[in-house]
Structures are given as structure tokens and as C-alpha cells.
Amino acid sequence: MGGTLAEAMARAGHDDIVVIERSAERRAELEGQGHASAEDVAAVAGADVILLVVKPQDVATVLPQLAASVDAGATVVSLAAGVRNATIEAALPETVGVVRAMPNTPAVIGRGMFGVSPGSRVPADRLEAVVDLLGAGGEVVVVDESHQDAVTAVSGSGPAYLFHLAEHMIAAGVEGGLDPQDARTLTVQTLVGAAELLAGSDESPEELRRRVTSPNGTTHAAITTFDQHGVGEGIRAGVLAAIARSAELG
């Protein structure tokens, strides 16, 4: 995700990015892509915004190194799932602000979704700068940190739900006699087109669904069968289970 964001920000015109990476092989790869890189966390000195893109279990190791080098007035944006702002704030100087962010994988193509929550030491102008920076990778919404578990479940894990739906649509198409590649093409473009239609419409998902569901037609047969199998209830239960699991991990 760190490399993805660096690439997205570079495309958006941010040319003062330095990626800190311990792996010499990965640093060489980043430099080959035109990114400045460094091995030591001390390279954060002088940075206005620092993206902390590490595994949650590595945060405790990185924070003391970060605290020793970060400048007063800087903002640390943490993408470490489940790690609360207060935990990071407690390890950094009081002059350093913290913003917690939850991304998702479509950021790879600049179509990601970020839910961000400012900590107690982030003024409005610094939060605005973070939102602008992350906006290079997609859309950004600002939420209270108490809602981050829901953000994780809805958008952080959300792409997997769509991929799961696509798996079964493709499989059903093949079972119905379609060539596997044709089934994939039909499924993918249908999902992309439907998502873009929803994104560009003022209508609710329910209303858009009703418009293509003629009484006793093919869509009605499918939706009725979904309801009989509890598909809608299963989706809601799954997202709520993801919220609960996110809270446990946090």
C-alpha cells in the first residue's frame, strides 16, 4: 500500500516524496520507478506529513524511532489497522498530530476509498492537507474514530465482497453454458457499469434495483431466490461480523 500511495501521489503532482524502506531490493525497485528512498527512519526529519504504512504488530517497534526524528508540527497518518490514535500519540512528541486512515485495495488504480479520523492534536488545516494527499488514491471521508471499525468492514473489506459476488456470477454463467472468458467479461463489465451508474445517480440502490426488476421477469426470479436463501441478511450479518472482528483486533 505504501508503494501504491507513493505512485498515486506522484501522479497527482507531489514530487517531494521519500519512501523509507528497509529492503535494499525494494528500495532499488522504488528508485527505478522514480521515487526517492531511504533506509533509516531518521529520513522523516523535515517532513510535513508522514505516512505510517506498517503492519499493526510492527508499530511498537517503529514509533520510538519515529519519535526521535519527527519534526514539531508534523502530521503522522497511520494506516496500521486497528491501532488507535491515542496509542500513537502517546509515543510521539505532543507537537505531532496523528490521523488514522483505513484504505482499500482499489487505491492501486486510484479508485480507492479512505476513511480518516483525526486525533486530538490535528488542526483543521492539517487535516485538510491529509485529505488532499490521500485523495490522490481515491475518495476520502472524515469520520469519528469510533466509526473506524465500520469503515474497515464496509470499505476496507468491501472489495472482497464484490469479488465474492463476481466469483459466483461467473460460475453460474459457466454452469448456464457460457464460455468462462465470456462469463468473466459479462460479469466484470456488468459490475463496473452498475457501480458507475449508482455512483452517478441521485437514486437509492433500492430504487435502481426496482427499476430493473419487472414483475415475474428474470430479475424478479433472481431477487426472489436471493431473498429465499437469505442473501441480503447474510450480507448484513457478514459486514456486522467484520465490524465485530475489527473491534476485537483493535
Legacy VTK file of the C-alpha trace (Angstrom):
# vtk DataFile Version 3.0
C-alpha trace
ASCII
DATASET POLYDATA
POINTS 250 float
0.000 0.000 0.000
2.885 2.372 0.695
4.263 1.985 -2.805
0.766 2.330 -4.245
0.184 5.610 -2.432
3.594 6.942 -3.421
2.786 6.234 -7.060
-0.669 7.828 -6.786
0.707 10.941 -5.091
3.446 11.272 -7.677
0.841 11.130 -10.457
-1.074 13.873 -8.637
1.960 16.144 -8.804
3.572 15.609 -5.394
7.267 15.464 -6.245
8.760 15.665 -2.752
8.046 12.105 -1.597
10.617 9.957 0.163
9.802 6.301 0.824
11.534 4.696 3.801
12.110 1.024 3.072
14.418 -1.413 4.895
14.711 -3.843 1.975
17.543 -2.901 -0.389
15.825 -4.781 -3.212
12.583 -2.896 -2.713
14.449 0.445 -2.465
16.106 -0.235 -5.789
12.724 -1.034 -7.286
11.221 2.189 -5.940
14.128 4.257 -7.222
13.729 2.598 -10.605
10.169 3.908 -10.595
11.458 7.429 -9.938
10.848 7.601 -6.170
13.431 8.822 -3.686
14.001 6.271 -0.942
15.884 5.864 2.307
16.652 3.024 4.695
16.629 4.868 8.012
13.525 6.231 9.748
15.598 9.345 10.517
14.812 10.421 6.936
11.422 11.662 8.210
13.181 14.760 9.579
11.826 17.804 7.771
8.665 16.077 6.512
5.302 17.794 6.969
3.276 14.594 6.532
4.469 11.082 7.320
2.513 8.025 6.186
2.983 5.160 8.614
2.313 2.110 6.429
3.399 -0.846 8.540
1.761 -3.967 9.931
-0.027 -3.361 13.247
2.410 -5.630 15.083
5.349 -3.508 13.867
4.001 -0.177 15.129
5.518 -0.522 18.612
8.957 -1.034 17.076
8.758 1.880 14.641
7.259 4.535 16.930
10.343 5.145 19.134
12.464 5.630 16.002
9.849 7.949 14.551
9.603 9.951 17.774
13.340 10.592 17.721
13.282 12.185 14.255
9.874 13.698 13.542
9.670 17.490 13.405
7.387 19.579 15.600
4.168 20.378 13.774
4.328 17.306 11.518
1.336 15.032 10.972
1.622 11.242 11.105
-1.002 9.384 9.064
-1.307 5.798 10.266
-2.632 3.055 8.001
-1.969 0.395 10.648
-5.286 -1.411 11.029
-6.783 -1.367 14.485
-4.131 0.866 16.083
-5.826 3.807 17.773
-4.742 7.431 17.507
-4.189 7.640 21.265
-1.683 4.788 21.128
0.414 6.568 18.516
0.020 9.998 20.118
1.312 8.646 23.433
4.566 7.574 21.761
5.213 10.821 19.857
6.029 14.390 20.922
2.993 16.476 21.895
3.659 18.796 18.962
2.992 15.995 16.451
-0.542 15.285 15.210
-1.906 11.871 14.268
-4.556 10.865 11.739
-5.822 7.305 11.451
-6.734 6.122 7.953
-8.298 2.968 6.546
-7.687 2.440 2.810
-8.816 -0.274 0.461
-7.129 -2.059 -2.441
-8.680 -0.116 -5.365
-6.267 2.656 -4.359
-3.879 0.686 -6.597
-5.724 2.151 -9.594
-6.579 5.488 -7.994
-10.151 4.414 -7.222
-9.700 3.663 -3.524
-11.758 4.660 -0.517
-10.188 6.133 2.622
-11.902 6.665 5.937
-9.843 9.076 8.038
-10.131 10.080 11.690
-8.094 12.933 13.171
-6.569 12.591 16.613
-6.725 15.195 19.343
-3.793 17.269 18.056
-4.685 17.860 14.396
-5.853 21.361 13.410
-8.326 21.777 10.552
-5.729 22.921 8.029
-3.530 19.870 8.667
-6.492 17.521 8.307
-7.379 19.231 5.040
-3.820 18.648 3.803
-4.063 14.939 4.675
-7.413 14.601 2.899
-5.924 16.271 -0.188
-2.886 13.989 -0.107
-4.849 10.751 0.243
-7.291 11.971 -2.383
-4.623 11.086 -4.939
-5.562 7.455 -4.308
-9.334 7.844 -4.412
-12.179 9.257 -2.338
-11.813 10.319 1.307
-14.409 10.637 4.063
-13.714 12.015 7.544
-15.344 10.018 10.351
-15.118 9.913 14.116
-12.588 7.308 15.215
-15.344 5.363 16.962
-16.654 4.527 13.471
-13.391 3.121 12.126
-14.469 -0.486 12.721
-17.492 0.124 10.482
-15.273 1.794 7.866
-12.991 -1.244 7.951
-15.914 -3.623 7.463
-17.733 -1.648 4.758
-14.908 -0.302 2.577
-11.678 -1.826 3.849
-13.008 -5.365 3.405
-15.654 -4.339 0.879
-13.763 -5.159 -2.336
-13.645 -8.802 -1.255
-17.443 -8.873 -1.063
-17.693 -7.732 -4.666
-15.058 -10.252 -5.768
-17.029 -12.970 -3.962
-20.188 -11.962 -5.834
-18.263 -11.965 -9.111
-16.943 -15.487 -8.437
-20.471 -16.852 -8.144
-21.894 -14.878 -11.058
-19.131 -16.196 -13.306
-19.606 -19.755 -12.038
-23.366 -19.554 -12.654
-22.768 -18.198 -16.156
-20.461 -21.110 -16.956
-22.997 -23.550 -15.497
-25.574 -21.935 -17.788
-23.426 -22.712 -20.819
-21.222 -19.628 -21.262
-17.557 -19.796 -22.150
-15.552 -18.980 -18.961
-13.932 -15.895 -20.513
-17.268 -14.630 -21.806
-18.801 -15.208 -18.356
-15.977 -13.193 -16.797
-16.278 -10.342 -19.300
-20.051 -10.157 -18.885
-19.780 -10.211 -15.090
-16.968 -7.699 -14.738
-18.434 -5.130 -17.109
-21.869 -5.519 -15.541
-20.467 -4.837 -12.077
-18.337 -1.914 -13.295
-21.232 -0.382 -15.204
-23.697 -0.857 -12.357
-21.261 0.701 -9.874
-20.723 3.719 -12.116
-24.475 4.063 -12.638
-25.029 4.001 -8.875
-22.199 6.470 -8.280
-23.608 8.932 -10.798
-27.235 8.662 -9.726
-29.190 10.509 -7.057
-31.447 7.465 -6.698
-31.045 4.949 -3.896
-29.751 1.431 -4.627
-33.239 0.142 -3.786
-34.873 2.394 -6.405
-32.330 1.478 -9.086
-32.930 -2.190 -8.323
-36.720 -1.762 -8.578
-36.367 -0.098 -11.975
-34.776 -3.206 -13.487
-36.986 -5.718 -11.683
-40.093 -6.317 -13.796
-42.872 -8.328 -12.108
-42.404 -12.042 -12.799
-39.402 -11.325 -15.030
-35.922 -12.811 -14.942
-34.532 -10.269 -12.471
-37.546 -10.832 -10.212
-36.857 -14.566 -10.288
-33.263 -13.991 -9.226
-34.025 -11.455 -6.477
-36.817 -13.636 -5.094
-34.442 -16.583 -4.960
-31.782 -14.463 -3.265
-34.339 -13.491 -0.629
-35.420 -17.092 -0.153
-31.803 -18.031 0.505
-31.270 -15.117 2.876
-28.610 -13.444 0.729
-29.405 -9.917 1.947
-29.476 -10.974 5.575
-26.246 -12.867 5.048
-24.505 -9.785 3.640
-25.623 -7.625 6.548
-24.607 -10.307 9.052
-21.224 -10.646 7.350
-20.491 -6.912 7.467
-21.548 -6.779 11.123
-19.257 -9.745 11.829
-16.408 -7.831 10.179
-17.165 -4.812 12.391
-17.049 -7.012 15.477
-13.792 -8.630 14.384
-12.201 -5.252 13.676
-13.106 -4.146 17.196
-11.554 -7.313 18.635
-8.318 -6.784 16.693
-8.177 -3.151 17.846
LINES 1 251
250 0 1 2 3 4 5 6 7 8 9 10 11 12 13 14 15 16 17 18 19 20 21 22 23 24 25 26 27 28 29 30 31 32 33 34 35 36 37 38 39 40 41 42 43 44 45 46 47 48 49 50 51 52 53 54 55 56 57 58 59 60 61 62 63 64 65 66 67 68 69 70 71 72 73 74 75 76 77 78 79 80 81 82 83 84 85 86 87 88 89 90 91 92 93 94 95 96 97 98 99 100 101 102 103 104 105 106 107 108 109 110 111 112 113 114 115 116 117 118 119 120 121 122 123 124 125 126 127 128 129 130 131 132 133 134 135 136 137 138 139 140 141 142 143 144 145 146 147 148 149 150 151 152 153 154 155 156 157 158 159 160 161 162 163 164 165 166 167 168 169 170 171 172 173 174 175 176 177 178 179 180 181 182 183 184 185 186 187 188 189 190 191 192 193 194 195 196 197 198 199 200 201 202 203 204 205 206 207 208 209 210 211 212 213 214 215 216 217 218 219 220 221 222 223 224 225 226 227 228 229 230 231 232 233 234 235 236 237 238 239 240 241 242 243 244 245 246 247 248 249
